[in-house]
Amino acid sequence: MRRAARIFSVSFFLFFVFPSILVADGSRLETAPLWREGGGEADPDLERLSKAFVRLGETVRPAVVQVRASVKAVADGDGESRRATNNRGSGFIIHSRGYILTAHHVVDGVREVEIRLADRQRLRGEVVAADPQVDLAIIKIHGDRELPVLALGDSDNLKVGELVGSLGYPFGTESSLSLGVISRRGRSQAVSMGFDLLQSDAGASPGGSGGPLVNMRGHVVGMITMASERGNIGFAVPVNAIKAMIPRLLNGERIVWGWLGVKVSEVTLELANALGLSPVRGVLVSSVLPGQPAEKEGVFAQDIILAVNGMRVDSPREVTRIIGGTEAGREVILTLFRKGETLDLTVRLGNKPKTTEGREG
């Protein structure tokens, strides 16, 4: 009998008393949450800036597309087949009838691509023109409605520190907006396509190549073409270079870019002292390839290239950009330092041979 009474007492406590304690404790937690609700007013300047960024995304995003290119497996010369690849990139619409710009390396090797619009509609697209030097491709899609477009701005007047936005499809199904500033603007060559890439800390990720770099008006100032190893810095083709190329590519022109036929390298302090070059500047011609335009016009190894067409050069990359962005058959003026003297040589650029190695221009 006593045992039954003890069991009854324990059961009564577990089923009636203990739950009431939990409820009481729970109600106490409900009236005193572990977090603090946000409230109050934001800084008006920051609030306006935030809303401006939201409007920028809403303005630009409808005209940004995803580009899907499938490269089929083909057999090489040894009878071995290369694995099929599926490239993913981005692009942006520049004409309401379906003209899209993207990076050439996204669609390299294909004629047809799949375009995914911002509203998730998927359409077949055709690569109608491309140029690997500028890393530019033009795609045409056919639809039954007018499409939203992005206006092309002016990349020549960009300033270091100017706010920009990078848009694309780096991670899959939804477009992504990243904000940053122009961290390096580079220099352009008005008489050629010898441009420097725009550099910004808006970043770039795999799948974002071909997407637009826009200013705060929502105008395209560049097209993302590559990123730093960590993806925190993005590089873009200036839009003014792109605008110069579009009509020519659509007219079916085959553009052959120039070739000088030299190997170039940095000028070291030791070399500058040995040659009597002060201050240190220019780019060293480390070797001249036989039978090429530079040799024919009298460029020698150990010459220092100080300028190309009057534009000072201080790195091999700058020489390569200017020469490689000038069409074959055109003349360039090389300002050289040789044996303590400065001289100008006019060289008519040729076509780049198919097999070349090293840093050449």
Secondary structure, DSSP 8 states (H G I E B T S, - for coil): -HHHHHHHHHHHIIIIIHHHHHHHHHHHHHHS-SS----S---HHHHHHHHHHHHHHHHHGGGEEEEEEEE---B-TTS-B---EEEEEEEEEEETTTEEEE-HHHHTT-SEEEEE-TTS-EEEEEEEEEETTTTEEEEEE--SS------B--STT--TT-EEEEEE-SSSSS-EEEEEEEEE-----TTSS----EEETT---TT-TT-EEE-TTS-EEEEEEEE-TTSSSEEEEEHHHHHHHHHHHHTT----BEE--EEEEE--HHHHHHHT-SS--SEEEEEE-TTSHHHHTT--TT-EEEEETTEE--SHHHHHHHHHTSBTT-EEEEEEEETTEEEEEEEE-EE--SS--SSB-
